[in-house]
Amino acid sequence: SRRASRRSCYDVVACHIAFPTGVVGMLCRRMGRARLVLHAHGSDVMALPYRSAAHFRAARMTFRSADHIVANSLFIRNALVEHFDVSASRVSVVSPGVAPGFFAGPGRVRRTGILYVGRLVAEKGLGTLIEAIGEVSRSSAQELTVVGHGPARQSFESLAQDLGVVVRWRGSIPRDEVAALMRGAAIVAVPSTMPEGLGLTAVEGLASGAIVVSTTSGALGESVIEGRTGFTAQSGDVASLSQALCRALAAAERPETRQVLWREGLLVADQHQ
């Protein structure tokens, strides 16, 4: 109740999913006379506020009223400053973190196949990936393993069948099994066409020692750097993605190149502990 909230002894109201959760946070902050800290992850800044003009105004008011905002990437920080007029001094960048040791695999083992981990929806780019693998497989057959679920699975299955792309559909599996698949994959593909707030799968792929191929949508370009930590493609571009996959496959066959990518990737992953 309102009376009980006033009696509460708390100094800070912390809200994950900055919008719309932060709207409730503002009310709790006023009742408890506390400070408000928002944690911005991605869609709460890049998608939900844009559902309508009213949503945008509410999000802008929420973000600007916060005493501090913790963004999970430079990309999200810049979006808050540039699009919602939040003072840069009130935004910190702090990764939600991965456990590099949980995903880490040896750098010299023989790895095979391409791995996708994510929701089965159009904006995650799986359709583009399947088409790109279809192009690559004309000269070198490649198997794709897909982990995740979503409403577009049937359409992706039909696309793969039409193109003759071999796919192992794993559905939702435990986190330790995902890590094991990453440790055995030659390539972890993150073909997202949406502005990723961080791109956690890419960071986990780097930690596992796989070669990461991704778009640079949103914050993905902060961790996957062309020729240094992985290989990049233009968002939604089948030809660009197939070329990036070819560069990655060629690198996988060159031990010295693969070792450099592995070491540089681990340095990036270590920044997310």
KESE-96882 format. One line per field, with one value per residue (C-alpha): residue in three letters; x, y, z; residue number from 0. Coordinates in pm, whole numbers, always signed. Layout:
REM residues N
rest = ALA_...
east = X_...
north = Y_...
up = Z_...
nr = NUM_...
REM end
This chain:
REM residues 273
rest = SER_ARG_ARG_ALA_SER_ARG_ARG_SER_CYS_TYR_ASP_VAL_VAL_ALA_CYS_HIS_ILE_ALA_PHE_PRO_THR_GLY_VAL_VAL_GLY_MET_LEU_CYS_ARG_ARG_MET_GLY_ARG_ALA_ARG_LEU_VAL_LEU_HIS_ALA_HIS_GLY_SER_ASP_VAL_MET_ALA_LEU_PRO_TYR_ARG_SER_ALA_ALA_HIS_PHE_ARG_ALA_ALA_ARG_MET_THR_PHE_ARG_SER_ALA_ASP_HIS_ILE_VAL_ALA_ASN_SER_LEU_PHE_ILE_ARG_ASN_ALA_LEU_VAL_GLU_HIS_PHE_ASP_VAL_SER_ALA_SER_ARG_VAL_SER_VAL_VAL_SER_PRO_GLY_VAL_ALA_PRO_GLY_PHE_PHE_ALA_GLY_PRO_GLY_ARG_VAL_ARG_ARG_THR_GLY_ILE_LEU_TYR_VAL_GLY_ARG_LEU_VAL_ALA_GLU_LYS_GLY_LEU_GLY_THR_LEU_ILE_GLU_ALA_ILE_GLY_GLU_VAL_SER_ARG_SER_SER_ALA_GLN_GLU_LEU_THR_VAL_VAL_GLY_HIS_GLY_PRO_ALA_ARG_GLN_SER_PHE_GLU_SER_LEU_ALA_GLN_ASP_LEU_GLY_VAL_VAL_VAL_ARG_TRP_ARG_GLY_SER_ILE_PRO_ARG_ASP_GLU_VAL_ALA_ALA_LEU_MET_ARG_GLY_ALA_ALA_ILE_VAL_ALA_VAL_PRO_SER_THR_MET_PRO_GLU_GLY_LEU_GLY_LEU_THR_ALA_VAL_GLU_GLY_LEU_ALA_SER_GLY_ALA_ILE_VAL_VAL_SER_THR_THR_SER_GLY_ALA_LEU_GLY_GLU_SER_VAL_ILE_GLU_GLY_ARG_THR_GLY_PHE_THR_ALA_GLN_SER_GLY_ASP_VAL_ALA_SER_LEU_SER_GLN_ALA_LEU_CYS_ARG_ALA_LEU_ALA_ALA_ALA_GLU_ARG_PRO_GLU_THR_ARG_GLN_VAL_LEU_TRP_ARG_GLU_GLY_LEU_LEU_VAL_ALA_ASP_GLN_HIS_GLN
east = +0_+98_+128_+343_+567_+633_+743_+982_+1352_+1511_+1749_+1744_+1479_+1651_+1456_+1568_+1405_+1422_+1094_+818_+935_+1085_+738_+653_+996_+919_+610_+803_+1081_+835_+664_+991_+1179_+1459_+1691_+1596_+1844_+1740_+1913_+1878_+1924_+1812_+1448_+1351_+1537_+1531_+1184_+924_+940_+864_+530_+353_+414_+268_+507_+800_+700_+657_+994_+1168_+1019_+1117_+1475_+1527_+1386_+1626_+1912_+2132_+2102_+2319_+2346_+2477_+2670_+2803_+2533_+2254_+2429_+2451_+2087_+1979_+2186_+2105_+1739_+1603_+1807_+1954_+2263_+2574_+2699_+2405_+2471_+2730_+2818_+2835_+2815_+2568_+2859_+2928_+3124_+3416_+3530_+3186_+3205_+3581_+3710_+4056_+4177_+4342_+4069_+3907_+3573_+3294_+2969_+2789_+2586_+2296_+2157_+1857_+1486_+1332_+1192_+1256_+1448_+1716_+1826_+1807_+1643_+1934_+2176_+2006_+2017_+2383_+2472_+2288_+2523_+2833_+2727_+2739_+3117_+3153_+2866_+2802_+2575_+2382_+2275_+1991_+1922_+1609_+1238_+996_+693_+892_+1040_+812_+892_+1265_+1234_+1061_+1330_+1610_+1438_+1383_+1751_+1885_+2054_+2113_+1987_+1981_+1692_+1771_+1494_+1545_+1821_+2000_+2272_+2550_+2450_+2460_+2812_+2918_+2783_+2974_+3296_+3255_+3139_+3369_+3148_+2893_+2667_+2480_+2299_+2062_+1894_+1757_+1964_+2110_+2157_+2466_+2467_+2537_+2554_+2841_+3035_+2970_+3087_+3410_+3456_+3409_+3689_+3462_+3496_+3208_+3036_+2783_+2623_+2720_+2361_+2337_+2618_+2743_+3022_+3161_+3265_+3290_+3558_+3628_+3945_+4041_+3788_+3563_+3403_+3116_+2843_+2587_+2254_+2005_+2242_+2271_+2574_+2760_+2688_+2791_+3120_+3178_+3112_+3364_+3625_+3556_+3573_+3904_+4038_+3927_+4158_+4460_+4582_+4779_+4486_+4246_+4476_+4492_+4112_+4081_+4320_+4164_+3817_+3905_+4034_+3695_+3505_+3717_+3588_+3239_+3312
north = +0_+365_+401_+88_+209_+534_+336_+127_+179_+174_+416_+300_+169_-40_-139_-382_-339_+37_+93_+31_-105_+234_+389_+181_+262_+634_+580_+370_+628_+905_+701_+589_+913_+706_+732_+566_+353_+201_-88_-59_-379_-321_-342_-126_+158_+60_-92_-48_+334_+349_+171_+505_+873_+831_+546_+758_+1052_+821_+656_+991_+1117_+794_+797_+1165_+1133_+855_+943_+705_+457_+149_+66_-271_-128_+192_+160_+177_+457_+665_+596_+726_+1041_+1113_+1011_+1068_+1372_+1193_+1358_+1153_+1202_+997_+691_+422_+128_-201_-540_-788_-1029_-1378_-1654_-1705_-2017_-2173_-2141_-2166_-2443_-2534_-2324_-2601_-2865_-2960_-2783_-2841_-2683_-2355_-2281_-2039_-1968_-1739_-1685_-1814_-1484_-1293_-1004_-1238_-1307_-1687_-1680_-1478_-1724_-2026_-1859_-1767_-2124_-2240_-2023_-2146_-2510_-2500_-2535_-2679_-2852_-2697_-2821_-2574_-2641_-2424_-2378_-2191_-2172_-1923_-1872_-1870_-2218_-2378_-2117_-2157_-2535_-2497_-2254_-2490_-2783_-2584_-2482_-2822_-2686_-2953_-2826_-2990_-2833_-2862_-2646_-2509_-2690_-2634_-2372_-2625_-2802_-2470_-2411_-2758_-2693_-2363_-2538_-2781_-2539_-2395_-2087_-1919_-1707_-1400_-1269_-1032_-754_-583_-335_-565_-401_-612_-938_-1180_-1482_-1320_-1262_-1620_-1743_-1549_-1694_-2046_-2010_-2041_-1801_-1555_-1426_-1150_-840_-509_-427_-236_-320_-630_-429_-353_-717_-866_-677_-774_-981_-928_-1106_-1244_-1158_-922_-884_-624_-669_-872_-913_-1276_-1217_-1025_-1293_-1578_-1396_-1350_-1721_-1806_-1586_-1756_-2105_-2021_-1885_-2203_-2400_-2183_-2266_-1942_-1723_-1919_-1878_-1500_-1477_-1701_-1491_-1159_-1296_-1407_-1057_-914_-1183_-1115_-757_-894_-1083
up = +0_-30_+347_+375_+94_+277_+581_+369_+423_+82_-79_-440_-677_-948_-1257_-1524_-1867_-1835_-2019_-1930_-1591_-1513_-1511_-1206_-1070_-1083_-868_-616_-608_-522_-250_-96_-160_-310_-609_-937_-1133_-1466_-1644_-2022_-2222_-2581_-2687_-2390_-2566_-2934_-2979_-2705_-2693_-3067_-3055_-3056_-2994_-2645_-2571_-2685_-2464_-2164_-2227_-2267_-1941_-1764_-1889_-1815_-1463_-1364_-1133_-1329_-1616_-1665_-2036_-2153_-2450_-2603_-2867_-2607_-2421_-2738_-2822_-2481_-2521_-2885_-2910_-2560_-2449_-2148_-2004_-2088_-1733_-1604_-1818_-1747_-1970_-1780_-1951_-1798_-1819_-1944_-1778_-2021_-1841_-1886_-2265_-2315_-2533_-2661_-2951_-3150_-3170_-3499_-3516_-3765_-3879_-3833_-3518_-3472_-3125_-3089_-3137_-3458_-3582_-3901_-3744_-3607_-3965_-3970_-4313_-4451_-4291_-4447_-4789_-4742_-4643_-4953_-5158_-4975_-4998_-5376_-5347_-4997_-4815_-4473_-4196_-3979_-3621_-3493_-3122_-3017_-3080_-3224_-3448_-3774_-3738_-3997_-4261_-4192_-4220_-4557_-4678_-4578_-4748_-5068_-5078_-4979_-4666_-4401_-4064_-3723_-3532_-3160_-3016_-2665_-2477_-2142_-2124_-2069_-2391_-2578_-2445_-2559_-2909_-2923_-2821_-3110_-3380_-3644_-3676_-3452_-3673_-3547_-3859_-3678_-3874_-3563_-3359_-3094_-2757_-2691_-2886_-2603_-2835_-3022_-2699_-2586_-2926_-2887_-2539_-2676_-2929_-3232_-3525_-3503_-3815_-3758_-3892_-3733_-3638_-3313_-3072_-3254_-3413_-3067_-3019_-3370_-3563_-3923_-3955_-3592_-3371_-3644_-3975_-4050_-4310_-4410_-4235_-4439_-4736_-4848_-5072_-4801_-4542_-4772_-4839_-4465_-4410_-4682_-4515_-4183_-4330_-4498_-4168_-3991_-4220_-4135_-3782_-3735_-3844_-3627_-3326_-3373_-3395_-3089_-2878_-2982_-2925_-2573_-2494_-2592_-2399_-2091_-2092_-2027_-1706
nr = 0_1_2_3_4_5_6_7_8_9_10_11_12_13_14_15_16_17_18_19_20_21_22_23_24_25_26_27_28_29_30_31_32_33_34_35_36_37_38_39_40_41_42_43_44_45_46_47_48_49_50_51_52_53_54_55_56_57_58_59_60_61_62_63_64_65_66_67_68_69_70_71_72_73_74_75_76_77_78_79_80_81_82_83_84_85_86_87_88_89_90_91_92_93_94_95_96_97_98_99_100_101_102_103_104_105_106_107_108_109_110_111_112_113_114_115_116_117_118_119_120_121_122_123_124_125_126_127_128_129_130_131_132_133_134_135_136_137_138_139_140_141_142_143_144_145_146_147_148_149_150_151_152_153_154_155_156_157_158_159_160_161_162_163_164_165_166_167_168_169_170_171_172_173_174_175_176_177_178_179_180_181_182_183_184_185_186_187_188_189_190_191_192_193_194_195_196_197_198_199_200_201_202_203_204_205_206_207_208_209_210_211_212_213_214_215_216_217_218_219_220_221_222_223_224_225_226_227_228_229_230_231_232_233_234_235_236_237_238_239_240_241_242_243_244_245_246_247_248_249_250_251_252_253_254_255_256_257_258_259_260_261_262_263_264_265_266_267_268_269_270_271_272
REM end
